[in-house]
């Protein structure tokens, strides 16, 4: 049959994770039209993500963990 559309349930701000994309600084600046500041924050975020991924990878090697994808 036809696909049914699921309705989103309301979520209180208390239940929202700090990692929720609505809190991303780059998106706040982009919404305000500050492309330079948005780009700067986006670069910072990507650098942090690469650093975190590198630490996880090094930890996996050190402790013999294998990540499932």
Biopython code that builds the backbone (N, CA, C, O; Angstrom):
import numpy as np
from Bio.PDB.StructureBuilder import StructureBuilder

atoms = [
    (1, "UNK", "N", (0.810, -1.188, 0.000)),
    (1, "UNK", "CA", (0.000, 0.000, 0.000)),
    (1, "UNK", "C", (0.854, 1.252, 0.000)),
    (1, "UNK", "O", (2.083, 1.182, -0.019)),
    (2, "UNK", "N", (0.201, 2.382, 0.021)),
    (2, "UNK", "CA", (0.928, 3.652, 0.012)),
    (2, "UNK", "C", (1.697, 3.851, 1.321)),
    (2, "UNK", "O", (1.284, 3.371, 2.377)),
    (3, "UNK", "N", (2.804, 4.556, 1.233)),
    (3, "UNK", "CA", (3.621, 4.844, 2.415)),
    (3, "UNK", "C", (2.846, 5.754, 3.351)),
    (3, "UNK", "O", (2.180, 6.692, 2.915)),
    (4, "UNK", "N", (2.940, 5.470, 4.628)),
    (4, "UNK", "CA", (2.265, 6.302, 5.612)),
    (4, "UNK", "C", (3.263, 7.288, 6.195)),
    (4, "UNK", "O", (4.406, 6.947, 6.498)),
    (5, "UNK", "N", (2.804, 8.492, 6.339)),
    (5, "UNK", "CA", (3.660, 9.539, 6.887)),
    (5, "UNK", "C", (3.586, 9.496, 8.407)),
    (5, "UNK", "O", (2.500, 9.486, 8.985)),
    (6, "UNK", "N", (4.737, 9.472, 9.041)),
    (6, "UNK", "CA", (4.777, 9.476, 10.497)),
    (6, "UNK", "C", (4.858, 10.916, 10.976)),
    (6, "UNK", "O", (5.567, 11.740, 10.399)),
    (7, "UNK", "N", (4.130, 11.199, 12.024)),
    (7, "UNK", "CA", (4.156, 12.546, 12.579)),
    (7, "UNK", "C", (5.239, 12.636, 13.647)),
    (7, "UNK", "O", (5.407, 11.720, 14.451)),
    (8, "UNK", "N", (5.958, 13.728, 13.648)),
    (8, "UNK", "CA", (6.996, 13.946, 14.651)),
    (8, "UNK", "C", (6.360, 14.326, 15.971)),
    (8, "UNK", "O", (5.429, 15.130, 16.023)),
    (9, "UNK", "N", (6.867, 13.748, 17.020)),
    (9, "UNK", "CA", (6.377, 14.080, 18.347)),
    (9, "UNK", "C", (7.142, 15.292, 18.867)),
    (9, "UNK", "O", (8.332, 15.436, 18.589)),
    (10, "UNK", "N", (6.479, 16.155, 19.610)),
    (10, "UNK", "CA", (7.187, 17.318, 20.156)),
    (10, "UNK", "C", (8.250, 16.868, 21.164)),
    (10, "UNK", "O", (8.052, 15.900, 21.899)),
    (11, "UNK", "N", (9.361, 17.573, 21.186)),
    (11, "UNK", "CA", (10.455, 17.262, 22.097)),
    (11, "UNK", "C", (10.755, 18.517, 22.901)),
    (11, "UNK", "O", (10.951, 19.595, 22.340)),
    (12, "UNK", "N", (10.789, 18.367, 24.206)),
    (12, "UNK", "CA", (11.094, 19.540, 25.033)),
    (12, "UNK", "C", (12.578, 19.849, 24.926)),
    (12, "UNK", "O", (13.383, 18.963, 24.636)),
    (13, "UNK", "N", (12.939, 21.095, 25.157)),
    (13, "UNK", "CA", (14.343, 21.504, 25.105)),
    (13, "UNK", "C", (15.188, 20.731, 26.111)),
    (13, "UNK", "O", (16.386, 20.546, 25.898)),
    (14, "UNK", "N", (14.579, 20.279, 27.202)),
    (14, "UNK", "CA", (15.316, 19.534, 28.217)),
    (14, "UNK", "C", (15.743, 18.163, 27.693)),
    (14, "UNK", "O", (16.711, 17.588, 28.190)),
    (15, "UNK", "N", (15.033, 17.634, 26.697)),
    (15, "UNK", "CA", (15.337, 16.313, 26.151)),
    (15, "UNK", "C", (16.252, 16.354, 24.932)),
    (15, "UNK", "O", (16.595, 15.307, 24.382)),
    (16, "UNK", "N", (16.651, 17.546, 24.505)),
    (16, "UNK", "CA", (17.467, 17.692, 23.312)),
    (16, "UNK", "C", (18.940, 17.564, 23.696)),
    (16, "UNK", "O", (19.393, 18.169, 24.667)),
    (17, "UNK", "N", (19.680, 16.771, 22.924)),
    (17, "UNK", "CA", (21.102, 16.583, 23.183)),
    (17, "UNK", "C", (21.903, 17.813, 22.761)),
    (17, "UNK", "O", (21.514, 18.510, 21.824)),
    (18, "UNK", "N", (23.006, 18.086, 23.435)),
    (18, "UNK", "CA", (23.854, 19.223, 23.048)),
    (18, "UNK", "C", (24.393, 19.088, 21.628)),
    (18, "UNK", "O", (24.750, 20.088, 21.005)),
    (19, "UNK", "N", (24.455, 17.858, 21.110)),
    (19, "UNK", "CA", (24.963, 17.625, 19.759)),
    (19, "UNK", "C", (23.900, 17.856, 18.684)),
    (19, "UNK", "O", (24.191, 17.733, 17.494)),
    (20, "UNK", "N", (22.681, 18.187, 19.087)),
    (20, "UNK", "CA", (21.609, 18.453, 18.134)),
    (20, "UNK", "C", (22.056, 19.550, 17.171)),
    (20, "UNK", "O", (22.614, 20.560, 17.597)),
    (21, "UNK", "N", (21.815, 19.358, 15.890)),
    (21, "UNK", "CA", (22.310, 20.294, 14.875)),
    (21, "UNK", "C", (21.762, 21.711, 15.053)),
    (21, "UNK", "O", (22.343, 22.661, 14.528)),
    (22, "UNK", "N", (20.668, 21.868, 15.775)),
    (22, "UNK", "CA", (20.118, 23.207, 15.988)),
    (22, "UNK", "C", (21.034, 24.066, 16.844)),
    (22, "UNK", "O", (20.881, 25.287, 16.884)),
    (23, "UNK", "N", (21.986, 23.442, 17.530)),
    (23, "UNK", "CA", (22.907, 24.187, 18.390)),
    (23, "UNK", "C", (24.233, 24.484, 17.702)),
    (23, "UNK", "O", (25.104, 25.111, 18.305)),
    (24, "UNK", "N", (24.406, 24.055, 16.468)),
    (24, "UNK", "CA", (25.678, 24.267, 15.772)),
    (24, "UNK", "C", (25.901, 25.748, 15.484)),
    (24, "UNK", "O", (25.056, 26.421, 14.894)),
    (25, "UNK", "N", (27.058, 26.233, 15.916)),
    (25, "UNK", "CA", (27.390, 27.647, 15.735)),
    (25, "UNK", "C", (27.424, 28.044, 14.266)),
    (25, "UNK", "O", (26.977, 29.134, 13.909)),
    (26, "UNK", "N", (27.954, 27.165, 13.405)),
    (26, "UNK", "CA", (28.062, 27.522, 11.995)),
    (26, "UNK", "C", (26.687, 27.752, 11.378)),
    (26, "UNK", "O", (26.525, 28.627, 10.527)),
    (27, "UNK", "N", (25.696, 26.970, 11.806)),
    (27, "UNK", "CA", (24.348, 27.141, 11.262)),
    (27, "UNK", "C", (23.688, 28.412, 11.787)),
    (27, "UNK", "O", (22.900, 29.046, 11.086)),
    (28, "UNK", "N", (24.015, 28.780, 13.024)),
    (28, "UNK", "CA", (23.484, 30.038, 13.569)),
    (28, "UNK", "C", (24.004, 31.222, 12.758)),
    (28, "UNK", "O", (23.242, 32.115, 12.388)),
    (29, "UNK", "N", (25.314, 31.221, 12.486)),
    (29, "UNK", "CA", (25.902, 32.317, 11.705)),
    (29, "UNK", "C", (25.375, 32.318, 10.273)),
    (29, "UNK", "O", (25.130, 33.380, 9.700)),
    (30, "UNK", "N", (25.201, 31.133, 9.698)),
    (30, "UNK", "CA", (24.677, 31.040, 8.338)),
    (30, "UNK", "C", (23.266, 31.627, 8.273)),
    (30, "UNK", "O", (22.927, 32.362, 7.345)),
    (31, "UNK", "N", (22.455, 31.291, 9.268)),
    (31, "UNK", "CA", (21.080, 31.810, 9.324)),
    (31, "UNK", "C", (21.078, 33.335, 9.431)),
    (31, "UNK", "O", (20.202, 34.004, 8.882)),
    (32, "UNK", "N", (22.070, 33.877, 10.143)),
    (32, "UNK", "CA", (22.171, 35.331, 10.299)),
    (32, "UNK", "C", (22.827, 36.003, 9.100)),
    (32, "UNK", "O", (22.920, 37.229, 9.046)),
    (33, "UNK", "N", (23.287, 35.196, 8.130)),
    (33, "UNK", "CA", (23.870, 35.759, 6.915)),
    (33, "UNK", "C", (25.361, 36.062, 7.012)),
    (33, "UNK", "O", (25.922, 36.688, 6.113)),
    (34, "UNK", "N", (26.007, 35.626, 8.089)),
    (34, "UNK", "CA", (27.446, 35.860, 8.255)),
    (34, "UNK", "C", (28.200, 34.649, 7.708)),
    (34, "UNK", "O", (28.532, 33.720, 8.445)),
    (35, "UNK", "N", (28.463, 34.680, 6.403)),
    (35, "UNK", "CA", (29.076, 33.534, 5.726)),
    (35, "UNK", "C", (30.518, 33.298, 6.181)),
    (35, "UNK", "O", (30.952, 32.151, 6.284)),
    (36, "UNK", "N", (31.254, 34.363, 6.450)),
    (36, "UNK", "CA", (32.642, 34.202, 6.884)),
    (36, "UNK", "C", (32.724, 33.492, 8.237)),
    (36, "UNK", "O", (33.487, 32.541, 8.407)),
    (37, "UNK", "N", (31.933, 33.967, 9.183)),
    (37, "UNK", "CA", (31.937, 33.367, 10.519)),
    (37, "UNK", "C", (31.397, 31.939, 10.460)),
    (37, "UNK", "O", (31.886, 31.060, 11.169)),
    (38, "UNK", "N", (30.394, 31.708, 9.620)),
    (38, "UNK", "CA", (29.837, 30.368, 9.460)),
    (38, "UNK", "C", (30.894, 29.407, 8.923)),
    (38, "UNK", "O", (31.030, 28.288, 9.419)),
    (39, "UNK", "N", (31.627, 29.835, 7.928)),
    (39, "UNK", "CA", (32.671, 29.007, 7.330)),
    (39, "UNK", "C", (33.783, 28.710, 8.342)),
    (39, "UNK", "O", (34.308, 27.598, 8.399)),
    (40, "UNK", "N", (34.126, 29.717, 9.129)),
    (40, "UNK", "CA", (35.157, 29.547, 10.155)),
    (40, "UNK", "C", (34.742, 28.481, 11.170)),
    (40, "UNK", "O", (35.535, 27.605, 11.514)),
    (41, "UNK", "N", (33.505, 28.558, 11.644)),
    (41, "UNK", "CA", (33.006, 27.585, 12.613)),
    (41, "UNK", "C", (32.888, 26.196, 11.999)),
    (41, "UNK", "O", (33.169, 25.196, 12.659)),
    (42, "UNK", "N", (32.476, 26.133, 10.746)),
    (42, "UNK", "CA", (32.353, 24.837, 10.070)),
    (42, "UNK", "C", (33.717, 24.158, 9.981)),
    (42, "UNK", "O", (33.831, 22.954, 10.211)),
    (43, "UNK", "N", (34.739, 24.923, 9.651)),
    (43, "UNK", "CA", (36.095, 24.387, 9.579)),
    (43, "UNK", "C", (36.537, 23.883, 10.950)),
    (43, "UNK", "O", (37.128, 22.809, 11.054)),
    (44, "UNK", "N", (36.256, 24.647, 11.996)),
    (44, "UNK", "CA", (36.601, 24.246, 13.356)),
    (44, "UNK", "C", (35.912, 22.941, 13.726)),
    (44, "UNK", "O", (36.536, 22.045, 14.294)),
    (45, "UNK", "N", (34.638, 22.834, 13.407)),
    (45, "UNK", "CA", (33.881, 21.622, 13.698)),
    (45, "UNK", "C", (34.470, 20.420, 12.972)),
    (45, "UNK", "O", (34.628, 19.354, 13.568)),
    (46, "UNK", "N", (34.795, 20.578, 11.696)),
    (46, "UNK", "CA", (35.359, 19.480, 10.919)),
    (46, "UNK", "C", (36.722, 19.058, 11.471)),
    (46, "UNK", "O", (37.035, 17.868, 11.499)),
    (47, "UNK", "N", (37.530, 20.017, 11.906)),
    (47, "UNK", "CA", (38.829, 19.686, 12.504)),
    (47, "UNK", "C", (38.651, 18.881, 13.782)),
    (47, "UNK", "O", (39.385, 17.923, 14.024)),
    (48, "UNK", "N", (37.680, 19.269, 14.601)),
    (48, "UNK", "CA", (37.396, 18.524, 15.836)),
    (48, "UNK", "C", (36.944, 17.107, 15.522)),
    (48, "UNK", "O", (37.359, 16.155, 16.183)),
    (49, "UNK", "N", (36.089, 16.968, 14.510)),
    (49, "UNK", "CA", (35.596, 15.640, 14.138)),
    (49, "UNK", "C", (36.734, 14.749, 13.643)),
    (49, "UNK", "O", (36.793, 13.569, 13.988)),
    (50, "UNK", "N", (37.639, 15.308, 12.835)),
    (50, "UNK", "CA", (38.785, 14.520, 12.356)),
    (50, "UNK", "C", (39.693, 14.124, 13.518)),
    (50, "UNK", "O", (40.193, 13.000, 13.563)),
    (51, "UNK", "N", (39.905, 15.047, 14.458)),
    (51, "UNK", "CA", (40.735, 14.764, 15.629)),
    (51, "UNK", "C", (40.111, 13.644, 16.466)),
    (51, "UNK", "O", (40.800, 12.705, 16.864)),
    (52, "UNK", "N", (38.816, 13.747, 16.728)),
    (52, "UNK", "CA", (38.114, 12.711, 17.491)),
    (52, "UNK", "C", (38.194, 11.359, 16.797)),
    (52, "UNK", "O", (38.423, 10.340, 17.447)),
    (53, "UNK", "N", (38.007, 11.344, 15.487)),
    (53, "UNK", "CA", (38.071, 10.089, 14.725)),
    (53, "UNK", "C", (39.474, 9.488, 14.816)),
    (53, "UNK", "O", (39.623, 8.273, 14.947)),
    (54, "UNK", "N", (40.504, 10.339, 14.746)),
    (54, "UNK", "CA", (41.882, 9.866, 14.837)),
    (54, "UNK", "C", (42.146, 9.255, 16.221)),
    (54, "UNK", "O", (42.793, 8.213, 16.323)),
    (55, "UNK", "N", (41.649, 9.900, 17.281)),
    (55, "UNK", "CA", (41.816, 9.359, 18.630)),
    (55, "UNK", "C", (41.121, 8.014, 18.779)),
    (55, "UNK", "O", (41.666, 7.094, 19.388)),
    (56, "UNK", "N", (39.915, 7.898, 18.221)),
    (56, "UNK", "CA", (39.196, 6.623, 18.298)),
    (56, "UNK", "C", (39.961, 5.532, 17.566)),
    (56, "UNK", "O", (40.078, 4.410, 18.059)),
    (57, "UNK", "N", (40.478, 5.862, 16.393)),
    (57, "UNK", "CA", (41.219, 4.894, 15.597)),
    (57, "UNK", "C", (42.486, 4.445, 16.331)),
    (57, "UNK", "O", (42.802, 3.256, 16.362)),
    (58, "UNK", "N", (43.212, 5.405, 16.923)),
    (58, "UNK", "CA", (44.413, 5.075, 17.674)),
    (58, "UNK", "C", (44.080, 4.220, 18.896)),
    (58, "UNK", "O", (44.818, 3.291, 19.222)),
    (59, "UNK", "N", (42.978, 4.530, 19.568)),
    (59, "UNK", "CA", (42.543, 3.742, 20.722)),
    (59, "UNK", "C", (42.179, 2.332, 20.323)),
    (59, "UNK", "O", (42.474, 1.385, 21.053)),
    (60, "UNK", "N", (41.545, 2.177, 19.179)),
    (60, "UNK", "CA", (41.182, 0.846, 18.699)),
    (60, "UNK", "C", (42.430, 0.019, 18.433)),
    (60, "UNK", "O", (42.479, -1.165, 18.763)),
    (61, "UNK", "N", (43.446, 0.648, 17.831)),
    (61, "UNK", "CA", (44.692, -0.068, 17.540)),
    (61, "UNK", "C", (45.394, -0.452, 18.843)),
    (61, "UNK", "O", (45.901, -1.564, 18.990)),
    (62, "UNK", "N", (45.410, 0.493, 19.782)),
    (62, "UNK", "CA", (46.112, 0.277, 21.044)),
    (62, "UNK", "C", (45.496, -0.862, 21.848)),
    (62, "UNK", "O", (46.211, -1.656, 22.459)),
    (63, "UNK", "N", (44.172, -0.937, 21.845)),
    (63, "UNK", "CA", (43.493, -1.922, 22.660)),
    (63, "UNK", "C", (42.958, -3.113, 21.873)),
    (63, "UNK", "O", (42.297, -3.987, 22.434)),
    (64, "UNK", "N", (43.243, -3.145, 20.582)),
    (64, "UNK", "CA", (42.854, -4.287, 19.771)),
    (64, "UNK", "C", (41.375, -4.358, 19.436)),
    (64, "UNK", "O", (40.865, -5.421, 19.082)),
    (65, "UNK", "N", (40.694, -3.245, 19.545)),
    (65, "UNK", "CA", (39.263, -3.215, 19.212)),
    (65, "UNK", "C", (39.064, -3.161, 17.705)),
    (65, "UNK", "O", (39.870, -2.587, 16.974)),
    (66, "UNK", "N", (37.996, -3.760, 17.269)),
    (66, "UNK", "CA", (37.618, -3.674, 15.858)),
    (66, "UNK", "C", (36.246, -3.048, 15.802)),
    (66, "UNK", "O", (35.302, -3.561, 16.404)),
    (67, "UNK", "N", (36.123, -1.943, 15.087)),
    (67, "UNK", "CA", (34.824, -1.264, 14.966)),
    (67, "UNK", "C", (33.974, -1.909, 13.895)),
    (67, "UNK", "O", (34.447, -2.235, 12.806)),
    (68, "UNK", "N", (32.731, -2.084, 14.222)),
    (68, "UNK", "CA", (31.751, -2.573, 13.243)),
    (68, "UNK", "C", (31.137, -1.374, 12.553)),
    (68, "UNK", "O", (30.817, -0.378, 13.202)),
    (69, "UNK", "N", (30.969, -1.458, 11.253)),
    (69, "UNK", "CA", (30.322, -0.354, 10.530)),
    (69, "UNK", "C", (28.993, -0.787, 10.039)),
    (69, "UNK", "O", (28.284, -0.006, 9.405)),
]
sb = StructureBuilder()
sb.init_structure("model")
sb.init_model(0)
sb.init_chain("A")
sb.init_seg("    ")
for serial, (resi, resn, name, xyz) in enumerate(atoms, 1):
    if name == "N":
        sb.init_residue(resn, " ", resi, " ")
    sb.init_atom(name, np.array(xyz, "f"), 0.0, 1.0, " ", f" {name:<3s}", serial, name[0])
structure = sb.get_structure()
